[in-house]
Amino acid sequence: MQFTVADAPERERFEARDESGTLAGVVTYQLTGAIIVYTHTEVMGEFEGRGVGSILARAVMDDARARKRTVVPICPFLSEWLGKHPEYDAIVARSTRKVK
């Protein structure tokens, strides 16, 4: 199954849809200047286990890189995904504060 990802700025989210146009998942965001904060990733139940989350993660990170944005990954899923994809480290803002 193929999925396409598109920005829906009026909804402040990226949407993944299958070939029939059915919504498969979203990544919500807040944009301020050149800083984009990814706040939440959600995959619709019938699409779980098909890699939609990873497809969304790669698409939003590639979009941020192309637009020369700095990413703040608040979303736990995206933060974990980025831990496995160091190729995006240069555009990710991470806290340097140590948590006790």
N, CA, C and O atoms as CSV, one atom per row, in Angstrom:
chain,resi,resn,atom,element,x,y,z
A,1,MET,N,N,0.840,-1.180,0.000
A,1,MET,CA,C,0.000,0.000,0.000
A,1,MET,C,C,0.886,1.245,0.000
A,1,MET,O,O,1.861,1.322,0.748
A,2,GLN,N,N,0.545,2.206,-0.834
A,2,GLN,CA,C,1.280,3.457,-0.933
A,2,GLN,C,C,0.575,4.545,-0.128
A,2,GLN,O,O,-0.653,4.588,-0.054
A,3,PHE,N,N,1.374,5.418,0.470
A,3,PHE,CA,C,0.840,6.555,1.218
A,3,PHE,C,C,1.479,7.830,0.689
A,3,PHE,O,O,2.658,7.844,0.338
A,4,THR,N,N,0.702,8.887,0.636
A,4,THR,CA,C,1.229,10.194,0.284
A,4,THR,C,C,1.083,11.096,1.504
A,4,THR,O,O,0.116,11.003,2.259
A,5,VAL,N,N,2.072,11.971,1.674
A,5,VAL,CA,C,2.065,12.891,2.805
A,5,VAL,C,C,2.034,14.304,2.254
A,5,VAL,O,O,2.803,14.654,1.359
A,6,ALA,N,N,1.133,15.113,2.801
A,6,ALA,CA,C,1.011,16.507,2.372
A,6,ALA,C,C,0.803,17.396,3.585
A,6,ALA,O,O,0.183,17.000,4.572
A,7,ASP,N,N,1.336,18.607,3.487
A,7,ASP,CA,C,1.139,19.609,4.521
A,7,ASP,C,C,-0.274,20.173,4.382
A,7,ASP,O,O,-0.724,20.475,3.277
A,8,ALA,N,N,-0.957,20.309,5.496
A,8,ALA,CA,C,-2.271,20.964,5.549
A,8,ALA,C,C,-2.121,22.140,6.511
A,8,ALA,O,O,-2.563,22.062,7.657
A,9,PRO,N,N,-1.492,23.241,6.047
A,9,PRO,CA,C,-1.165,24.339,6.955
A,9,PRO,C,C,-2.376,24.965,7.639
A,9,PRO,O,O,-2.261,25.485,8.749
A,10,GLU,N,N,-3.530,24.920,6.987
A,10,GLU,CA,C,-4.737,25.468,7.609
A,10,GLU,C,C,-5.153,24.664,8.842
A,10,GLU,O,O,-5.891,25.162,9.692
A,11,ARG,N,N,-4.677,23.424,8.937
A,11,ARG,CA,C,-4.954,22.558,10.095
A,11,ARG,C,C,-3.722,22.387,10.977
A,11,ARG,O,O,-3.779,21.715,12.007
A,12,GLU,N,N,-2.615,22.989,10.575
A,12,GLU,CA,C,-1.334,22.859,11.269
A,12,GLU,C,C,-0.956,21.394,11.466
A,12,GLU,O,O,-0.653,20.949,12.573
A,13,ARG,N,N,-0.986,20.664,10.358
A,13,ARG,CA,C,-0.607,19.254,10.420
A,13,ARG,C,C,-0.217,18.747,9.043
A,13,ARG,O,O,-0.603,19.298,8.012
A,14,PHE,N,N,0.561,17.679,9.067
A,14,PHE,CA,C,0.854,16.912,7.869
A,14,PHE,C,C,-0.081,15.714,7.897
A,14,PHE,O,O,-0.338,15.148,8.959
A,15,GLU,N,N,-0.588,15.329,6.740
A,15,GLU,CA,C,-1.525,14.218,6.645
A,15,GLU,C,C,-0.985,13.139,5.716
A,15,GLU,O,O,-0.499,13.433,4.624
A,16,ALA,N,N,-1.074,11.896,6.156
A,16,ALA,CA,C,-0.755,10.738,5.313
A,16,ALA,C,C,-2.077,10.132,4.866
A,16,ALA,O,O,-2.981,9.898,5.668
A,17,ARG,N,N,-2.162,9.886,3.568
A,17,ARG,CA,C,-3.386,9.293,3.015
A,17,ARG,C,C,-3.018,8.102,2.129
A,17,ARG,O,O,-1.959,8.074,1.503
A,18,ASP,N,N,-3.921,7.122,2.095
A,18,ASP,CA,C,-3.692,5.967,1.224
A,18,ASP,C,C,-4.148,6.300,-0.198
A,18,ASP,O,O,-4.552,7.429,-0.475
A,19,GLU,N,N,-4.081,5.312,-1.099
A,19,GLU,CA,C,-4.412,5.546,-2.507
A,19,GLU,C,C,-5.837,6.028,-2.710
A,19,GLU,O,O,-6.115,6.736,-3.679
A,20,SER,N,N,-6.742,5.662,-1.820
A,20,SER,CA,C,-8.142,6.070,-1.966
A,20,SER,C,C,-8.422,7.432,-1.344
A,20,SER,O,O,-9.536,7.947,-1.442
A,21,GLY,N,N,-7.410,8.016,-0.704
A,21,GLY,CA,C,-7.598,9.317,-0.071
A,21,GLY,C,C,-8.000,9.250,1.391
A,21,GLY,O,O,-8.252,10.277,2.021
A,22,THR,N,N,-8.059,8.037,1.929
A,22,THR,CA,C,-8.430,7.872,3.333
A,22,THR,C,C,-7.291,8.333,4.233
A,22,THR,O,O,-6.130,7.984,4.016
A,23,LEU,N,N,-7.634,9.115,5.239
A,23,LEU,CA,C,-6.640,9.603,6.188
A,23,LEU,C,C,-6.078,8.441,6.990
A,23,LEU,O,O,-6.819,7.706,7.644
A,24,ALA,N,N,-4.741,8.281,6.931
A,24,ALA,CA,C,-4.071,7.179,7.620
A,24,ALA,C,C,-3.348,7.641,8.877
A,24,ALA,O,O,-3.175,6.862,9.815
A,25,GLY,N,N,-2.921,8.906,8.903
A,25,GLY,CA,C,-2.209,9.407,10.066
A,25,GLY,C,C,-1.879,10.875,9.910
A,25,GLY,O,O,-1.966,11.436,8.818
A,26,VAL,N,N,-1.492,11.499,11.036
A,26,VAL,CA,C,-1.153,12.921,11.030
A,26,VAL,C,C,0.018,13.198,11.963
A,26,VAL,O,O,0.271,12.460,12.915
A,27,VAL,N,N,0.726,14.286,11.662
A,27,VAL,CA,C,1.696,14.881,12.581
A,27,VAL,C,C,1.265,16.334,12.727
A,27,VAL,O,O,1.212,17.071,11.742
A,28,THR,N,N,0.958,16.747,13.955
A,28,THR,CA,C,0.562,18.127,14.188
A,28,THR,C,C,1.788,18.959,14.523
A,28,THR,O,O,2.797,18.444,15.006
A,29,TYR,N,N,1.683,20.251,14.258
A,29,TYR,CA,C,2.828,21.121,14.488
A,29,TYR,C,C,2.397,22.539,14.838
A,29,TYR,O,O,1.247,22.934,14.646
A,30,GLN,N,N,3.368,23.292,15.362
A,30,GLN,CA,C,3.234,24.732,15.570
A,30,GLN,C,C,4.448,25.358,14.894
A,30,GLN,O,O,5.582,24.926,15.105
A,31,LEU,N,N,4.202,26.368,14.088
A,31,LEU,CA,C,5.267,27.004,13.323
A,31,LEU,C,C,5.420,28.455,13.759
A,31,LEU,O,O,4.454,29.218,13.773
A,32,THR,N,N,6.650,28.824,14.115
A,32,THR,CA,C,6.986,30.202,14.459
A,32,THR,C,C,8.266,30.554,13.724
A,32,THR,O,O,9.347,30.093,14.090
A,33,GLY,N,N,8.143,31.372,12.685
A,33,GLY,CA,C,9.312,31.729,11.892
A,33,GLY,C,C,9.935,30.485,11.286
A,33,GLY,O,O,9.278,29.732,10.567
A,34,ALA,N,N,11.216,30.277,11.584
A,34,ALA,CA,C,11.944,29.122,11.048
A,34,ALA,C,C,11.985,27.957,12.038
A,34,ALA,O,O,12.728,26.997,11.835
A,35,ILE,N,N,11.194,28.038,13.101
A,35,ILE,CA,C,11.158,26.959,14.099
A,35,ILE,C,C,9.830,26.229,13.988
A,35,ILE,O,O,8.761,26.837,14.049
A,36,ILE,N,N,9.916,24.910,13.825
A,36,ILE,CA,C,8.714,24.087,13.775
A,36,ILE,C,C,8.750,23.105,14.932
A,36,ILE,O,O,9.733,22.391,15.129
A,37,VAL,N,N,7.671,23.080,15.688
A,37,VAL,CA,C,7.538,22.190,16.836
A,37,VAL,C,C,6.557,21.095,16.452
A,37,VAL,O,O,5.381,21.368,16.211
A,38,TYR,N,N,7.034,19.859,16.394
A,38,TYR,CA,C,6.159,18.726,16.108
A,38,TYR,C,C,5.584,18.246,17.429
A,38,TYR,O,O,6.316,17.789,18.308
A,39,THR,N,N,4.266,18.352,17.563
A,39,THR,CA,C,3.624,18.137,18.856
A,39,THR,C,C,2.995,16.760,19.044
A,39,THR,O,O,2.905,16.272,20.171
A,40,HIS,N,N,2.561,16.129,17.959
A,40,HIS,CA,C,1.834,14.860,18.133
A,40,HIS,C,C,1.823,14.079,16.821
A,40,HIS,O,O,1.659,14.653,15.743
A,41,THR,N,N,1.996,12.778,16.928
A,41,THR,CA,C,1.842,11.869,15.784
A,41,THR,C,C,0.723,10.904,16.121
A,41,THR,O,O,0.677,10.339,17.214
A,42,GLU,N,N,-0.180,10.723,15.168
A,42,GLU,CA,C,-1.284,9.781,15.379
A,42,GLU,C,C,-1.513,8.983,14.106
A,42,GLU,O,O,-1.628,9.544,13.016
A,43,VAL,N,N,-1.579,7.671,14.259
A,43,VAL,CA,C,-1.898,6.771,13.145
A,43,VAL,C,C,-3.276,6.190,13.427
A,43,VAL,O,O,-3.532,5.680,14.518
A,44,MET,N,N,-4.156,6.268,12.448
A,44,MET,CA,C,-5.508,5.746,12.606
A,44,MET,C,C,-5.460,4.227,12.785
A,44,MET,O,O,-4.646,3.543,12.164
A,45,GLY,N,N,-6.327,3.722,13.627
A,45,GLY,CA,C,-6.318,2.321,14.035
A,45,GLY,C,C,-6.180,1.307,12.924
A,45,GLY,O,O,-5.401,0.361,13.042
A,46,GLU,N,N,-6.920,1.487,11.849
A,46,GLU,CA,C,-6.882,0.503,10.763
A,46,GLU,C,C,-5.576,0.516,9.984
A,46,GLU,O,O,-5.329,-0.371,9.167
A,47,PHE,N,N,-4.732,1.527,10.236
A,47,PHE,CA,C,-3.449,1.631,9.539
A,47,PHE,C,C,-2.248,1.328,10.431
A,47,PHE,O,O,-1.108,1.385,9.971
A,48,GLU,N,N,-2.488,1.011,11.681
A,48,GLU,CA,C,-1.386,0.701,12.596
A,48,GLU,C,C,-0.612,-0.516,12.101
A,48,GLU,O,O,-1.184,-1.448,11.536
A,49,GLY,N,N,0.694,-0.489,12.325
A,49,GLY,CA,C,1.542,-1.605,11.934
A,49,GLY,C,C,1.935,-1.626,10.467
A,49,GLY,O,O,2.516,-2.604,9.996
A,50,ARG,N,N,1.630,-0.573,9.750
A,50,ARG,CA,C,1.954,-0.520,8.312
A,50,ARG,C,C,3.051,0.494,8.002
A,50,ARG,O,O,3.303,0.792,6.835
A,51,GLY,N,N,3.701,1.023,9.023
A,51,GLY,CA,C,4.805,1.957,8.804
A,51,GLY,C,C,4.396,3.390,8.547
A,51,GLY,O,O,5.223,4.201,8.130
A,52,VAL,N,N,3.133,3.722,8.787
A,52,VAL,CA,C,2.646,5.078,8.515
A,52,VAL,C,C,3.364,6.108,9.391
A,52,VAL,O,O,3.699,7.195,8.920
A,53,GLY,N,N,3.601,5.775,10.653
A,53,GLY,CA,C,4.302,6.700,11.546
A,53,GLY,C,C,5.684,7.045,11.030
A,53,GLY,O,O,6.084,8.209,11.041
A,54,SER,N,N,6.409,6.043,10.582
A,54,SER,CA,C,7.750,6.274,10.037
A,54,SER,C,C,7.708,7.043,8.730
A,54,SER,O,O,8.572,7.884,8.482
A,55,ILE,N,N,6.726,6.772,7.896
A,55,ILE,CA,C,6.572,7.517,6.642
A,55,ILE,C,C,6.311,8.986,6.946
A,55,ILE,O,O,6.893,9.869,6.314
A,56,LEU,N,N,5.441,9.245,7.907
A,56,LEU,CA,C,5.164,10.622,8.314
A,56,LEU,C,C,6.413,11.285,8.886
A,56,LEU,O,O,6.731,12.421,8.533
A,57,ALA,N,N,7.115,10.588,9.758
A,57,ALA,CA,C,8.304,11.156,10.402
A,57,ALA,C,C,9.337,11.564,9.357
A,57,ALA,O,O,9.863,12.676,9.412
A,58,ARG,N,N,9.630,10.694,8.421
A,58,ARG,CA,C,10.616,11.015,7.387
A,58,ARG,C,C,10.139,12.189,6.528
A,58,ARG,O,O,10.928,13.070,6.185
A,59,ALA,N,N,8.866,12.199,6.186
A,59,ALA,CA,C,8.330,13.278,5.337
A,59,ALA,C,C,8.405,14.634,6.033
A,59,ALA,O,O,8.798,15.625,5.418
A,60,VAL,N,N,8.030,14.685,7.317
A,60,VAL,CA,C,8.062,15.986,8.006
A,60,VAL,C,C,9.485,16.462,8.231
A,60,VAL,O,O,9.755,17.662,8.180
A,61,MET,N,N,10.403,15.528,8.479
A,61,MET,CA,C,11.799,15.924,8.677
A,61,MET,C,C,12.433,16.359,7.352
A,61,MET,O,O,13.205,17.318,7.328
A,62,ASP,N,N,12.125,15.681,6.273
A,62,ASP,CA,C,12.641,16.099,4.971
A,62,ASP,C,C,12.088,17.470,4.583
A,62,ASP,O,O,12.801,18.291,4.005
A,63,ASP,N,N,10.829,17.712,4.899
A,63,ASP,CA,C,10.223,19.011,4.619
A,63,ASP,C,C,10.917,20.112,5.430
A,63,ASP,O,O,11.231,21.175,4.895
A,64,ALA,N,N,11.153,19.857,6.709
A,64,ALA,CA,C,11.823,20.845,7.561
A,64,ALA,C,C,13.223,21.142,7.043
A,64,ALA,O,O,13.640,22.300,7.004
A,65,ARG,N,N,13.941,20.116,6.650
A,65,ARG,CA,C,15.294,20.309,6.127
A,65,ARG,C,C,15.251,21.126,4.830
A,65,ARG,O,O,16.062,22.035,4.651
A,66,ALA,N,N,14.338,20.824,3.945
A,66,ALA,CA,C,14.229,21.540,2.674
A,66,ALA,C,C,13.880,23.016,2.881
A,66,ALA,O,O,14.294,23.875,2.103
A,67,ARG,N,N,13.115,23.299,3.937
A,67,ARG,CA,C,12.702,24.686,4.215
A,67,ARG,C,C,13.646,25.396,5.191
A,67,ARG,O,O,13.393,26.522,5.620
A,68,LYS,N,N,14.751,24.700,5.531
A,68,LYS,CA,C,15.764,25.245,6.443
A,68,LYS,C,C,15.166,25.651,7.792
A,68,LYS,O,O,15.426,26.737,8.308
A,69,ARG,N,N,14.361,24.749,8.341
A,69,ARG,CA,C,13.733,24.979,9.639
A,69,ARG,C,C,14.477,24.226,10.730
A,69,ARG,O,O,15.133,23.215,10.482
A,70,THR,N,N,14.356,24.745,11.936
A,70,THR,CA,C,14.857,24.054,13.115
A,70,THR,C,C,13.678,23.306,13.726
A,70,THR,O,O,12.597,23.869,13.901
A,71,VAL,N,N,13.895,22.036,14.046
A,71,VAL,CA,C,12.841,21.167,14.563
A,71,VAL,C,C,12.957,21.022,16.074
A,71,VAL,O,O,14.035,20.765,16.610
A,72,VAL,N,N,11.822,21.193,16.750
A,72,VAL,CA,C,11.716,20.903,18.176
A,72,VAL,C,C,10.739,19.735,18.291
A,72,VAL,O,O,9.534,19.914,18.111
A,73,PRO,N,N,11.249,18.544,18.589
A,73,PRO,CA,C,10.389,17.351,18.624
A,73,PRO,C,C,9.789,17.101,20.006
A,73,PRO,O,O,10.400,16.432,20.839
A,74,ILE,N,N,8.605,17.635,20.245
A,74,ILE,CA,C,7.922,17.389,21.523
A,74,ILE,C,C,7.237,16.023,21.509
A,74,ILE,O,O,7.136,15.364,22.545
A,75,CYS,N,N,6.777,15.608,20.356
A,75,CYS,CA,C,6.085,14.329,20.195
A,75,CYS,C,C,7.004,13.168,20.591
A,75,CYS,O,O,8.098,13.044,20.042
A,76,PRO,N,N,6.584,12.321,21.529
A,76,PRO,CA,C,7.433,11.195,21.944
A,76,PRO,C,C,7.780,10.237,20.803
A,76,PRO,O,O,8.911,9.758,20.726
A,77,PHE,N,N,6.831,9.956,19.924
A,77,PHE,CA,C,7.114,9.052,18.814
A,77,PHE,C,C,8.211,9.631,17.926
A,77,PHE,O,O,9.163,8.934,17.575
A,78,LEU,N,N,8.075,10.911,17.562
A,78,LEU,CA,C,9.065,11.524,16.681
A,78,LEU,C,C,10.419,11.627,17.370
A,78,LEU,O,O,11.451,11.421,16.732
A,79,SER,N,N,10.432,11.941,18.651
A,79,SER,CA,C,11.703,11.993,19.389
A,79,SER,C,C,12.410,10.647,19.350
A,79,SER,O,O,13.617,10.581,19.120
A,80,GLU,N,N,11.666,9.584,19.571
A,80,GLU,CA,C,12.252,8.237,19.538
A,80,GLU,C,C,12.734,7.899,18.127
A,80,GLU,O,O,13.819,7.341,17.963
A,81,TRP,N,N,11.946,8.227,17.122
A,81,TRP,CA,C,12.312,7.964,15.732
A,81,TRP,C,C,13.601,8.699,15.381
A,81,TRP,O,O,14.478,8.139,14.724
A,82,LEU,N,N,13.716,9.950,15.818
A,82,LEU,CA,C,14.925,10.729,15.541
A,82,LEU,C,C,16.161,10.128,16.207
A,82,LEU,O,O,17.270,10.273,15.694
A,83,GLY,N,N,15.982,9.459,17.337
A,83,GLY,CA,C,17.099,8.796,17.992
A,83,GLY,C,C,17.716,7.712,17.127
A,83,GLY,O,O,18.879,7.352,17.314
A,84,LYS,N,N,16.947,7.189,16.183
A,84,LYS,CA,C,17.424,6.151,15.266
A,84,LYS,C,C,17.835,6.719,13.912
A,84,LYS,O,O,18.250,5.971,13.027
A,85,HIS,N,N,17.721,8.039,13.743
A,85,HIS,CA,C,18.008,8.674,12.452
A,85,HIS,C,C,18.876,9.912,12.647
A,85,HIS,O,O,18.403,11.042,12.525
A,86,PRO,N,N,20.152,9.686,12.951
A,86,PRO,CA,C,21.056,10.812,13.229
A,86,PRO,C,C,21.302,11.724,12.024
A,86,PRO,O,O,21.891,12.795,12.173
A,87,GLU,N,N,20.863,11.315,10.847
A,87,GLU,CA,C,21.049,12.162,9.663
A,87,GLU,C,C,20.290,13.487,9.766
A,87,GLU,O,O,20.519,14.402,8.975
A,88,TYR,N,N,19.385,13.584,10.744
A,88,TYR,CA,C,18.626,14.819,10.940
A,88,TYR,C,C,19.139,15.656,12.113
A,88,TYR,O,O,18.590,16.722,12.389
A,89,ASP,N,N,20.173,15.197,12.802
A,89,ASP,CA,C,20.666,15.887,14.004
A,89,ASP,C,C,20.956,17.366,13.788
A,89,ASP,O,O,20.736,18.173,14.692
A,90,ALA,N,N,21.439,17.730,12.627
A,90,ALA,CA,C,21.840,19.121,12.373
A,90,ALA,C,C,20.672,20.101,12.419
A,90,ALA,O,O,20.890,21.297,12.611
A,91,ILE,N,N,19.437,19.624,12.247
A,91,ILE,CA,C,18.289,20.540,12.256
A,91,ILE,C,C,17.405,20.366,13.488
A,91,ILE,O,O,16.350,20.994,13.581
A,92,VAL,N,N,17.820,19.525,14.432
A,92,VAL,CA,C,17.011,19.250,15.619
A,92,VAL,C,C,17.564,20.009,16.814
A,92,VAL,O,O,18.754,19.934,17.121
A,93,ALA,N,N,16.676,20.743,17.486
A,93,ALA,CA,C,17.037,21.430,18.723
A,93,ALA,C,C,16.742,20.487,19.879
A,93,ALA,O,O,15.615,20.022,20.046
A,94,ARG,N,N,17.753,20.215,20.663
A,94,ARG,CA,C,17.592,19.314,21.816
A,94,ARG,C,C,18.017,20.058,23.072
A,94,ARG,O,O,18.888,20.928,23.027
A,95,SER,N,N,17.413,19.719,24.160
A,95,SER,CA,C,17.769,20.324,25.432
A,95,SER,C,C,19.150,19.828,25.870
A,95,SER,O,O,19.483,18.653,25.716
A,96,THR,N,N,19.930,20.736,26.408
A,96,THR,CA,C,21.229,20.351,26.955
A,96,THR,C,C,21.161,20.253,28.463
A,96,THR,O,O,22.154,19.921,29.111
A,97,ARG,N,N,20.000,20.537,29.029
A,97,ARG,CA,C,19.794,20.488,30.464
A,97,ARG,C,C,19.721,19.034,30.928
A,97,ARG,O,O,19.049,18.206,30.312
A,98,LYS,N,N,20.408,18.741,32.004
A,98,LYS,CA,C,20.368,17.381,32.563
A,98,LYS,C,C,19.176,17.282,33.502
A,98,LYS,O,O,18.950,18.151,34.343
A,99,VAL,N,N,18.430,16.215,33.341
A,99,VAL,CA,C,17.272,15.958,34.190
A,99,VAL,C,C,17.713,15.080,35.342
A,99,VAL,O,O,18.375,14.064,35.130
A,100,LYS,N,N,17.356,15.457,36.554
A,100,LYS,CA,C,17.749,14.682,37.746
A,100,LYS,C,C,16.598,13.856,38.239
A,100,LYS,O,O,16.733,13.138,39.230
